Amino acid sequence: MRHDKTPAVAATAGPASGVRGAIAGNLRGTRLARGFSVRELAELTGVSKALISQIERGVANPTIEVLTRLAAALDLTFAELTRTHLLGPEVLRRGEGMPLQVGDTTVRSLFAAPDRRRFELAEGDLPPLTRSAKSAHGRGSVEHAYVVAGEVTVETGTWSVLLGEGDAVRFAAELDHVYVTGEQGCRVLTLISYSED
């Protein structure tokens, strides 16, 4: 039996979900981190306080021009302001996903990238009772791991997930994470994708 310490994240279909929710969180988080009040940001950009407040609550549909002015005032790119972030790991278990027959080969798509990214693909053999060095891959990076053989636990400061043969995980790789093996070793494929901006 597997025990994940992954916090349950309920998917909401309300006004602050999807890209609108990402913009709301990115705008509010960056505004607060930069030390601006809503009033100060409104004065800098010429966007009304009411509209900024609605954007931060995820209930407005701002124009590209408005978003561009807000991003520039906060020293963000448009892509950074609108980027959705992984809140926790996405785990795909062996047998999940839709297999596709291509000639004599069966291909199982694990994760598709929603945007254009640079990436690194690697295969790792981790011996038994090993704890990898902590690693992080920079702002906007996403790591994908697929267990070819054995078992491995992927850990961050906020979650931990045990993966077995045929399991896959995708997570935000901006923060430190480690791979930990038990009594048996593990062969794992990792793909790290990096934001282009």
Sequence and secondary structure as in RCSB ss.txt:
>XXXX:A:sequence
MRHDKTPAVAATAGPASGVRGAIAGNLRGTRLARGFSVRELAELTGVSKALISQIERGVANPTIEVLTRLAAALD
LTFAELTRTHLLGPEVLRRGEGMPLQVGDTTVRSLFAAPDRRRFELAEGDLPPLTRSAKSAHGRGSVEHAYVVAG
EVTVETGTWSVLLGEGDAVRFAAELDHVYVTGEQGCRVLTLISYSED
>XXXX:A:secstr
             STTSHHHHHHHHHHHHHHHHHT  HHHHHHHH   HHHHHHHHTT     HHHHHHHHHHTT
  HHHHH    SS EEE TT S EEEETTEEEE     SS EEEEEEEEEE TT B   B   TT EEEEEEEEE
EEEEE SS EEEEETT EEEEE SS BEEE  SS EEEEEEEEEE  
